[in-house]
Amino acid sequence: MMKKIAIIFRHAPHGSAKGREGLDFALLSATFEQEISLIFADEGVLNLVPQQTPEAIGAKDFLAAFKALPLYDIECVYACHQSLADYQLEESALAIPLEVKTPAEIAELLTQADEVFVY
């Protein structure tokens, strides 16, 4: 039976391995034919900023792997409207296509998930 898994990215992409671990978990879960939703909120929206250079601080660039989401049939990708506004990010300037949702809409998405993981 296919499970609905929501993965929330709440942390900035560099400085910890949380973002990379969340992405790895999403891709791995998708290979087992689970229905995956990705939600970027709080500092997690910083994962969506294009043309980052993490090598400059000795970190690996895993953000390009987000472009592979369609290859894994991960099509439900959302960002929190309020978080984007907090960081003055425009949807049109983000690295990957996604849907912007209000906090209330995100809360509703989470009620539909069988499991929720936060990274």
N, CA, C and O atoms as a GROMACS GRO file, in nm:
protein
  476
    1MET      N    1   0.084  -0.119   0.000
    1MET     CA    2   0.000   0.000   0.000
    1MET      C    3   0.089   0.125   0.000
    1MET      O    4   0.187   0.133   0.074
    2MET      N    5   0.053   0.220  -0.083
    2MET     CA    6   0.131   0.343  -0.092
    2MET      C    7   0.100   0.435   0.025
    2MET      O    8  -0.016   0.465   0.054
    3LYS      N    9   0.207   0.479   0.093
    3LYS     CA   10   0.192   0.573   0.203
    3LYS      C   11   0.214   0.715   0.153
    3LYS      O   12   0.292   0.739   0.061
    4LYS      N   13   0.144   0.808   0.216
    4LYS     CA   14   0.167   0.949   0.188
    4LYS      C   15   0.265   1.002   0.292
    4LYS      O   16   0.235   1.005   0.411
    5ILE      N   17   0.382   1.043   0.244
    5ILE     CA   18   0.487   1.091   0.333
    5ILE      C   19   0.512   1.239   0.304
    5ILE      O   20   0.538   1.277   0.190
    6ALA      N   21   0.504   1.320   0.408
    6ALA     CA   22   0.536   1.463   0.396
    6ALA      C   23   0.672   1.486   0.461
    6ALA      O   24   0.697   1.444   0.574
    7ILE      N   25   0.760   1.554   0.389
    7ILE     CA   26   0.892   1.585   0.440
    7ILE      C   27   0.904   1.737   0.446
    7ILE      O   28   0.893   1.806   0.345
    8ILE      N   29   0.926   1.788   0.566
    8ILE     CA   30   0.934   1.932   0.586
    8ILE      C   31   1.080   1.972   0.602
    8ILE      O   32   1.152   1.919   0.688
    9PHE      N   33   1.123   2.065   0.520
    9PHE     CA   34   1.257   2.122   0.531
    9PHE      C   35   1.244   2.252   0.609
    9PHE      O   36   1.186   2.349   0.559
   10ARG      N   37   1.297   2.256   0.732
   10ARG     CA   38   1.284   2.374   0.817
   10ARG      C   39   1.416   2.440   0.849
   10ARG      O   40   1.419   2.544   0.915
   11HIS      N   41   1.527   2.381   0.802
   11HIS     CA   42   1.659   2.434   0.836
   11HIS      C   43   1.732   2.483   0.712
   11HIS      O   44   1.709   2.435   0.601
   12ALA      N   45   1.820   2.579   0.732
   12ALA     CA   46   1.902   2.633   0.624
   12ALA      C   47   1.984   2.518   0.563
   12ALA      O   48   2.013   2.420   0.631
   13PRO      N   49   2.022   2.531   0.436
   13PRO     CA   50   2.087   2.420   0.368
   13PRO      C   51   2.228   2.386   0.415
   13PRO      O   52   2.272   2.272   0.400
   14HIS      N   53   2.299   2.481   0.470
   14HIS     CA   54   2.438   2.455   0.505
   14HIS      C   55   2.458   2.483   0.654
   14HIS      O   56   2.389   2.566   0.713
   15GLY      N   57   2.552   2.414   0.714
   15GLY     CA   58   2.575   2.429   0.856
   15GLY      C   59   2.533   2.304   0.931
   15GLY      O   60   2.576   2.281   1.045
   16SER      N   61   2.450   2.223   0.868
   16SER     CA   62   2.416   2.092   0.923
   16SER      C   63   2.382   2.001   0.805
   16SER      O   64   2.369   2.048   0.692
   17ALA      N   65   2.370   1.874   0.832
   17ALA     CA   66   2.340   1.777   0.725
   17ALA      C   67   2.190   1.755   0.707
   17ALA      O   68   2.149   1.670   0.629
   18LYS      N   69   2.107   1.830   0.779
   18LYS     CA   70   1.963   1.806   0.776
   18LYS      C   71   1.903   1.812   0.635
   18LYS      O   72   1.825   1.725   0.596
   19GLY      N   73   1.939   1.914   0.559
   19GLY     CA   74   1.883   1.928   0.424
   19GLY      C   75   1.921   1.811   0.335
   19GLY      O   76   1.836   1.756   0.264
   20ARG      N   77   2.047   1.774   0.338
   20ARG     CA   78   2.094   1.662   0.256
   20ARG      C   79   2.024   1.533   0.299
   20ARG      O   80   1.981   1.454   0.214
   21GLU      N   81   2.011   1.512   0.430
   21GLU     CA   82   1.945   1.392   0.480
   21GLU      C   83   1.798   1.389   0.438
   21GLU      O   84   1.745   1.284   0.402
   22GLY      N   85   1.732   1.504   0.443
   22GLY     CA   86   1.592   1.511   0.401
   22GLY      C   87   1.574   1.478   0.254
   22GLY      O   88   1.483   1.406   0.216
   23LEU      N   89   1.664   1.533   0.172
   23LEU     CA   90   1.658   1.506   0.029
   23LEU      C   91   1.686   1.359   0.001
   23LEU      O   92   1.616   1.296  -0.079
   24ASP      N   93   1.788   1.303   0.065
   24ASP     CA   94   1.820   1.161   0.047
   24ASP      C   95   1.700   1.074   0.086
   24ASP      O   96   1.666   0.978   0.016
   25PHE      N   97   1.636   1.108   0.199
   25PHE     CA   98   1.521   1.032   0.245
   25PHE      C   99   1.406   1.040   0.144
   25PHE      O  100   1.339   0.941   0.117
   26ALA      N  101   1.384   1.160   0.089
   26ALA     CA  102   1.277   1.178  -0.009
   26ALA      C  103   1.301   1.092  -0.132
   26ALA      O  104   1.210   1.023  -0.179
   27LEU      N  105   1.423   1.096  -0.184
   27LEU     CA  106   1.454   1.021  -0.306
   27LEU      C  107   1.446   0.870  -0.279
   27LEU      O  108   1.393   0.795  -0.361
   28LEU      N  109   1.498   0.827  -0.166
   28LEU     CA  110   1.492   0.686  -0.131
   28LEU      C  111   1.347   0.639  -0.115
   28LEU      O  112   1.310   0.534  -0.166
   29SER      N  113   1.267   0.717  -0.045
   29SER     CA  114   1.126   0.680  -0.024
   29SER      C  115   1.052   0.672  -0.157
   29SER      O  116   0.967   0.585  -0.177
   30ALA      N  117   1.084   0.763  -0.247
   30ALA     CA  118   1.017   0.764  -0.378
   30ALA      C  119   1.050   0.638  -0.458
   30ALA      O  120   0.968   0.591  -0.536
   31THR      N  121   1.171   0.584  -0.439
   31THR     CA  122   1.206   0.462  -0.512
   31THR      C  123   1.125   0.343  -0.464
   31THR      O  124   1.113   0.242  -0.534
   32PHE      N  125   1.068   0.354  -0.345
   32PHE     CA  126   0.980   0.249  -0.293
   32PHE      C  127   0.834   0.282  -0.318
   32PHE      O  128   0.744   0.231  -0.251
   33GLU      N  129   0.812   0.368  -0.416
   33GLU     CA  130   0.678   0.403  -0.464
   33GLU      C  131   0.587   0.458  -0.356
   33GLU      O  132   0.468   0.426  -0.350
   34GLN      N  133   0.645   0.541  -0.269
   34GLN     CA  134   0.564   0.613  -0.171
   34GLN      C  135   0.525   0.748  -0.233
   34GLN      O  136   0.596   0.799  -0.319
   35GLU      N  137   0.414   0.803  -0.191
   35GLU     CA  138   0.371   0.935  -0.239
   35GLU      C  139   0.438   1.041  -0.150
   35GLU      O  140   0.405   1.055  -0.032
   36ILE      N  141   0.531   1.114  -0.209
   36ILE     CA  142   0.614   1.207  -0.133
   36ILE      C  143   0.571   1.351  -0.160
   36ILE      O  144   0.549   1.391  -0.274
   37SER      N  145   0.558   1.427  -0.052
   37SER     CA  146   0.537   1.572  -0.060
   37SER      C  147   0.653   1.640   0.011
   37SER      O  148   0.692   1.599   0.121
   38LEU      N  149   0.709   1.742  -0.050
   38LEU     CA  150   0.814   1.821   0.013
   38LEU      C  151   0.757   1.957   0.047
   38LEU      O  152   0.689   2.019  -0.034
   39ILE      N  153   0.786   2.002   0.168
   39ILE     CA  154   0.737   2.132   0.214
   39ILE      C  155   0.857   2.210   0.268
   39ILE      O  156   0.929   2.163   0.357
   40PHE      N  157   0.877   2.329   0.214
   40PHE     CA  158   0.986   2.415   0.260
   40PHE      C  159   0.926   2.526   0.344
   40PHE      O  160   0.841   2.602   0.296
   41ALA      N  161   0.971   2.537   0.469
   41ALA     CA  162   0.918   2.637   0.560
   41ALA      C  163   1.031   2.691   0.648
   41ALA      O  164   1.138   2.631   0.657
   42ASP      N  165   1.006   2.803   0.711
   42ASP     CA  166   1.105   2.867   0.798
   42ASP      C  167   1.237   2.883   0.720
   42ASP      O  168   1.235   2.923   0.603
   43GLU      N  169   1.351   2.853   0.784
   43GLU     CA  170   1.480   2.867   0.714
   43GLU      C  171   1.493   2.769   0.598
   43GLU      O  172   1.579   2.786   0.512
   44GLY      N  173   1.408   2.668   0.594
   44GLY     CA  174   1.413   2.568   0.487
   44GLY      C  175   1.395   2.626   0.349
   44GLY      O  176   1.440   2.567   0.251
   45VAL      N  177   1.328   2.742   0.338
   45VAL     CA  178   1.311   2.803   0.206
   45VAL      C  179   1.445   2.845   0.146
   45VAL      O  180   1.455   2.866   0.025
   46LEU      N  181   1.547   2.858   0.229
   46LEU     CA  182   1.679   2.895   0.178
   46LEU      C  183   1.741   2.785   0.093
   46LEU      O  184   1.835   2.811   0.018
   47ASN      N  185   1.689   2.663   0.103
   47ASN     CA  186   1.732   2.554   0.014
   47ASN      C  187   1.694   2.583  -0.130
   47ASN      O  188   1.750   2.522  -0.222
   48LEU      N  189   1.601   2.673  -0.151
   48LEU     CA  190   1.546   2.700  -0.283
   48LEU      C  191   1.616   2.814  -0.356
   48LEU      O  192   1.582   2.844  -0.471
   49VAL      N  193   1.712   2.877  -0.291
   49VAL     CA  194   1.783   2.989  -0.354
   49VAL      C  195   1.881   2.933  -0.457
   49VAL      O  196   1.965   2.849  -0.423
   50PRO      N  197   1.873   2.978  -0.582
   50PRO     CA  198   1.961   2.924  -0.685
   50PRO      C  199   2.105   2.977  -0.675
   50PRO      O  200   2.132   3.078  -0.609
   51GLN      N  201   2.194   2.906  -0.741
   51GLN     CA  202   2.334   2.946  -0.758
   51GLN      C  203   2.405   2.971  -0.625
   51GLN      O  204   2.476   3.071  -0.610
   52GLN      N  205   2.387   2.882  -0.531
   52GLN     CA  206   2.461   2.890  -0.406
   52GLN      C  207   2.600   2.828  -0.428
   52GLN      O  208   2.618   2.745  -0.518
   53THR      N  209   2.696   2.869  -0.348
   53THR     CA  210   2.832   2.814  -0.360
   53THR      C  211   2.877   2.759  -0.224
   53THR      O  212   2.962   2.819  -0.158
   54PRO      N  213   2.821   2.647  -0.183
   54PRO     CA  214   2.855   2.591  -0.053
   54PRO      C  215   3.000   2.546  -0.042
   54PRO      O  216   3.054   2.532   0.068
   55GLU      N  217   3.064   2.524  -0.157
   55GLU     CA  218   3.204   2.484  -0.155
   55GLU      C  219   3.290   2.590  -0.086
   55GLU      O  220   3.394   2.559  -0.027
   56ALA      N  221   3.247   2.714  -0.093
   56ALA     CA  222   3.323   2.825  -0.034
   56ALA      C  223   3.336   2.810   0.118
   56ALA      O  224   3.429   2.864   0.178
   57ILE      N  225   3.243   2.736   0.179
   57ILE     CA  226   3.252   2.714   0.324
   57ILE      C  227   3.285   2.567   0.354
   57ILE      O  228   3.270   2.521   0.467
   58GLY      N  229   3.329   2.495   0.251
   58GLY     CA  230   3.367   2.356   0.271
   58GLY      C  231   3.252   2.258   0.275
   58GLY      O  232   3.269   2.145   0.321
   59ALA      N  233   3.136   2.300   0.229
   59ALA     CA  234   3.019   2.211   0.228
   59ALA      C  235   2.998   2.155   0.087
   59ALA      O  236   3.044   2.212  -0.012
   60LYS      N  237   2.928   2.042   0.080
   60LYS     CA  238   2.898   1.983  -0.050
   60LYS      C  239   2.772   2.047  -0.108
   60LYS      O  240   2.680   2.084  -0.036
   61ASP      N  241   2.773   2.058  -0.240
   61ASP     CA  242   2.656   2.115  -0.308
   61ASP      C  243   2.557   2.004  -0.340
   61ASP      O  244   2.573   1.933  -0.440
   62PHE      N  245   2.456   1.989  -0.256
   62PHE     CA  246   2.353   1.889  -0.281
   62PHE      C  247   2.228   1.952  -0.341
   62PHE      O  248   2.138   1.881  -0.384
   63LEU      N  249   2.222   2.085  -0.345
   63LEU     CA  250   2.100   2.153  -0.387
   63LEU      C  251   2.063   2.124  -0.532
   63LEU      O  252   1.945   2.124  -0.567
   64ALA      N  253   2.164   2.100  -0.616
   64ALA     CA  254   2.135   2.069  -0.757
   64ALA      C  255   2.052   1.942  -0.769
   64ALA      O  256   1.978   1.925  -0.866
   65ALA      N  257   2.063   1.854  -0.671
   65ALA     CA  258   1.988   1.728  -0.673
   65ALA      C  259   1.837   1.752  -0.662
   65ALA      O  260   1.758   1.664  -0.699
   66PHE      N  261   1.796   1.867  -0.613
   66PHE     CA  262   1.651   1.897  -0.608
   66PHE      C  263   1.592   1.900  -0.749
   66PHE      O  264   1.473   1.877  -0.767
   67LYS      N  265   1.676   1.929  -0.849
   67LYS     CA  266   1.626   1.932  -0.986
   67LYS      C  267   1.590   1.793  -1.036
   67LYS      O  268   1.522   1.779  -1.138
   68ALA      N  269   1.634   1.688  -0.965
   68ALA     CA  270   1.604   1.550  -1.003
   68ALA      C  271   1.468   1.503  -0.952
   68ALA      O  272   1.427   1.391  -0.983
   69LEU      N  273   1.399   1.583  -0.875
   69LEU     CA  274   1.271   1.540  -0.816
   69LEU      C  275   1.174   1.483  -0.919
   69LEU      O  276   1.112   1.379  -0.892
   70PRO      N  277   1.157   1.546  -1.035
   70PRO     CA  278   1.063   1.490  -1.133
   70PRO      C  279   1.102   1.348  -1.180
   70PRO      O  280   1.015   1.268  -1.212
   71LEU      N  281   1.230   1.319  -1.183
   71LEU     CA  282   1.276   1.186  -1.224
   71LEU      C  283   1.231   1.079  -1.125
   71LEU      O  284   1.221   0.961  -1.160
   72TYR      N  285   1.206   1.120  -1.002
   72TYR     CA  286   1.160   1.029  -0.896
   72TYR      C  287   1.010   1.038  -0.876
   72TYR      O  288   0.956   0.986  -0.778
   73ASP      N  289   0.941   1.105  -0.968
   73ASP     CA  290   0.796   1.126  -0.959
   73ASP      C  291   0.755   1.200  -0.832
   73ASP      O  292   0.646   1.178  -0.779
   74ILE      N  293   0.843   1.289  -0.784
   74ILE     CA  294   0.808   1.375  -0.671
   74ILE      C  295   0.759   1.506  -0.731
   74ILE      O  296   0.838   1.591  -0.773
   75GLU      N  297   0.627   1.520  -0.733
   75GLU     CA  298   0.567   1.636  -0.798
   75GLU      C  299   0.499   1.731  -0.700
   75GLU      O  300   0.464   1.843  -0.737
   76CYS      N  301   0.479   1.688  -0.576
   76CYS     CA  302   0.412   1.770  -0.476
   76CYS      C  303   0.519   1.843  -0.395
   76CYS      O  304   0.568   1.793  -0.294
   77VAL      N  305   0.554   1.962  -0.442
   77VAL     CA  306   0.658   2.042  -0.378
   77VAL      C  307   0.597   2.178  -0.344
   77VAL      O  308   0.542   2.246  -0.431
   78TYR      N  309   0.609   2.216  -0.217
   78TYR     CA  310   0.544   2.338  -0.169
   78TYR      C  311   0.640   2.423  -0.088
   78TYR      O  312   0.735   2.373  -0.028
   79ALA      N  313   0.614   2.552  -0.088
   79ALA     CA  314   0.687   2.645  -0.002
   79ALA      C  315   0.586   2.729   0.074
   79ALA      O  316   0.479   2.762   0.023
   80CYS      N  317   0.621   2.762   0.196
   80CYS     CA  318   0.535   2.844   0.280
   80CYS      C  319   0.543   2.990   0.235
   80CYS      O  320   0.650   3.048   0.227
   81HIS      N  321   0.428   3.046   0.206
   81HIS     CA  322   0.419   3.186   0.162
   81HIS      C  323   0.482   3.280   0.263
   81HIS      O  324   0.558   3.370   0.227
   82GLN      N  325   0.450   3.259   0.391
   82GLN     CA  326   0.501   3.347   0.496
   82GLN      C  327   0.653   3.337   0.507
   82GLN      O  328   0.720   3.438   0.525
   83SER      N  329   0.707   3.216   0.495
   83SER     CA  330   0.852   3.197   0.504
   83SER      C  331   0.923   3.264   0.386
   83SER      O  332   1.028   3.326   0.404
   84LEU      N  333   0.866   3.252   0.267
   84LEU     CA  334   0.925   3.319   0.151
   84LEU      C  335   0.926   3.470   0.173
   84LEU      O  336   1.024   3.537   0.144
   85ALA      N  337   0.815   3.522   0.226
   85ALA     CA  338   0.806   3.666   0.252
   85ALA      C  339   0.908   3.708   0.358
   85ALA      O  340   0.970   3.814   0.346
   86ASP      N  341   0.924   3.626   0.462
   86ASP     CA  342   1.019   3.657   0.570
   86ASP      C  343   1.161   3.673   0.516
   86ASP      O  344   1.238   3.756   0.566
   87TYR      N  345   1.196   3.594   0.414
   87TYR     CA  346   1.331   3.599   0.356
   87TYR      C  347   1.335   3.678   0.225
   87TYR      O  348   1.435   3.676   0.153
   88GLN      N  349   1.226   3.747   0.195
   88GLN     CA  350   1.215   3.830   0.075
   88GLN      C  351   1.250   3.753  -0.052
   88GLN      O  352   1.321   3.804  -0.138
   89LEU      N  353   1.199   3.632  -0.061
   89LEU     CA  354   1.221   3.548  -0.179
   89LEU      C  355   1.096   3.549  -0.266
   89LEU      O  356   0.984   3.538  -0.217
   90GLU      N  357   1.118   3.563  -0.396
   90GLU     CA  358   1.009   3.561  -0.493
   90GLU      C  359   0.998   3.421  -0.552
   90GLU      O  360   1.099   3.358  -0.582
   91GLU      N  361   0.876   3.373  -0.570
   91GLU     CA  362   0.856   3.239  -0.626
   91GLU      C  363   0.927   3.225  -0.761
   91GLU      O  364   0.984   3.120  -0.789
   92SER      N  365   0.923   3.329  -0.844
   92SER     CA  366   0.982   3.322  -0.977
   92SER      C  367   1.135   3.309  -0.974
   92SER      O  368   1.195   3.271  -1.075
   93ALA      N  369   1.197   3.339  -0.862
   93ALA     CA  370   1.343   3.335  -0.852
   93ALA      C  371   1.395   3.207  -0.786
   93ALA      O  372   1.515   3.194  -0.764
   94LEU      N  373   1.307   3.114  -0.755
   94LEU     CA  374   1.349   2.993  -0.685
   94LEU      C  375   1.411   2.893  -0.782
   94LEU      O  376   1.385   2.897  -0.903
   95ALA      N  377   1.492   2.802  -0.728
   95ALA     CA  378   1.570   2.709  -0.810
   95ALA      C  379   1.485   2.599  -0.874
   95ALA      O  380   1.523   2.544  -0.978
   96ILE      N  381   1.370   2.566  -0.813
   96ILE     CA  382   1.286   2.460  -0.868
   96ILE      C  383   1.140   2.506  -0.871
   96ILE      O  384   1.101   2.593  -0.793
   97PRO      N  385   1.061   2.450  -0.961
   97PRO     CA  386   0.919   2.486  -0.964
   97PRO      C  387   0.846   2.424  -0.845
   97PRO      O  388   0.873   2.311  -0.805
   98LEU      N  389   0.753   2.501  -0.790
   98LEU     CA  390   0.676   2.453  -0.676
   98LEU      C  391   0.550   2.535  -0.662
   98LEU      O  392   0.528   2.631  -0.736
   99GLU      N  393   0.467   2.495  -0.566
   99GLU     CA  394   0.345   2.570  -0.534
   99GLU      C  395   0.365   2.641  -0.401
   99GLU      O  396   0.420   2.583  -0.307
  100VAL      N  397   0.322   2.765  -0.394
  100VAL     CA  398   0.330   2.840  -0.269
  100VAL      C  399   0.197   2.822  -0.196
  100VAL      O  400   0.090   2.839  -0.254
  101LYS      N  401   0.207   2.789  -0.068
  101LYS     CA  402   0.087   2.764   0.014
  101LYS      C  403   0.092   2.851   0.139
  101LYS      O  404   0.200   2.885   0.188
  102THR      N  405  -0.024   2.886   0.190
  102THR     CA  406  -0.032   2.958   0.316
  102THR      C  407  -0.005   2.859   0.429
  102THR      O  408  -0.014   2.738   0.409
  103PRO      N  409   0.029   2.909   0.548
  103PRO     CA  410   0.046   2.817   0.662
  103PRO      C  411  -0.077   2.729   0.686
  103PRO      O  412  -0.063   2.612   0.721
  104ALA      N  413  -0.196   2.784   0.668
  104ALA     CA  414  -0.319   2.704   0.688
  104ALA      C  415  -0.329   2.594   0.583
  104ALA      O  416  -0.370   2.482   0.615
  105GLU      N  417  -0.292   2.623   0.459
  105GLU     CA  418  -0.296   2.521   0.354
  105GLU      C  419  -0.192   2.411   0.381
  105GLU      O  420  -0.217   2.293   0.356
  106ILE      N  421  -0.078   2.451   0.433
  106ILE     CA  422   0.026   2.353   0.468
  106ILE      C  423  -0.024   2.264   0.582
  106ILE      O  424  -0.004   2.143   0.580
  107ALA      N  425  -0.088   2.324   0.680
  107ALA     CA  426  -0.144   2.245   0.791
  107ALA      C  427  -0.243   2.142   0.739
  107ALA      O  428  -0.246   2.028   0.787
  108GLU      N  429  -0.323   2.181   0.642
  108GLU     CA  430  -0.420   2.089   0.582
  108GLU      C  431  -0.348   1.975   0.510
  108GLU      O  432  -0.389   1.859   0.520
  109LEU      N  433  -0.241   2.008   0.436
  109LEU     CA  434  -0.163   1.903   0.368
  109LEU      C  435  -0.109   1.802   0.469
  109LEU      O  436  -0.110   1.681   0.443
  110LEU      N  437  -0.063   1.850   0.582
  110LEU     CA  438  -0.005   1.762   0.683
  110LEU      C  439  -0.108   1.666   0.742
  110LEU      O  440  -0.074   1.555   0.781
  111THR      N  441  -0.234   1.710   0.748
  111THR     CA  442  -0.338   1.621   0.802
  111THR      C  443  -0.365   1.506   0.706
  111THR      O  444  -0.416   1.401   0.747
  112GLN      N  445  -0.331   1.523   0.579
  112GLN     CA  446  -0.354   1.419   0.478
  112GLN      C  447  -0.240   1.318   0.471
  112GLN      O  448  -0.254   1.213   0.407
  113ALA      N  449  -0.128   1.347   0.536
  113ALA     CA  450  -0.011   1.259   0.529
  113ALA      C  451  -0.023   1.145   0.629
  113ALA      O  452  -0.076   1.162   0.739
  114ASP      N  453   0.028   1.029   0.589
  114ASP     CA  454   0.035   0.916   0.683
  114ASP      C  455   0.150   0.936   0.781
  114ASP      O  456   0.140   0.899   0.898
  115GLU      N  457   0.260   0.993   0.732
  115GLU     CA  458   0.377   1.018   0.816
  115GLU      C  459   0.436   1.153   0.780
  115GLU      O  460   0.434   1.193   0.663
  116VAL      N  461   0.489   1.224   0.879
  116VAL     CA  462   0.553   1.353   0.858
  116VAL      C  463   0.694   1.347   0.918
  116VAL      O  464   0.712   1.306   1.033
  117PHE      N  465   0.791   1.388   0.839
  117PHE     CA  466   0.930   1.394   0.885
  117PHE      C  467   0.980   1.537   0.872
  117PHE      O  468   0.951   1.605   0.774
  118VAL      N  469   1.053   1.583   0.970
  118VAL     CA  470   1.105   1.720   0.970
  118VAL      C  471   1.256   1.717   0.964
  118VAL      O  472   1.322   1.649   1.043
  119TYR      N  473   1.310   1.791   0.870
  119TYR     CA  474   1.456   1.803   0.856
  119TYR      C  475   1.494   1.949   0.862
  119TYR      O  476   1.612   1.982   0.852
   0.00000   0.00000   0.00000
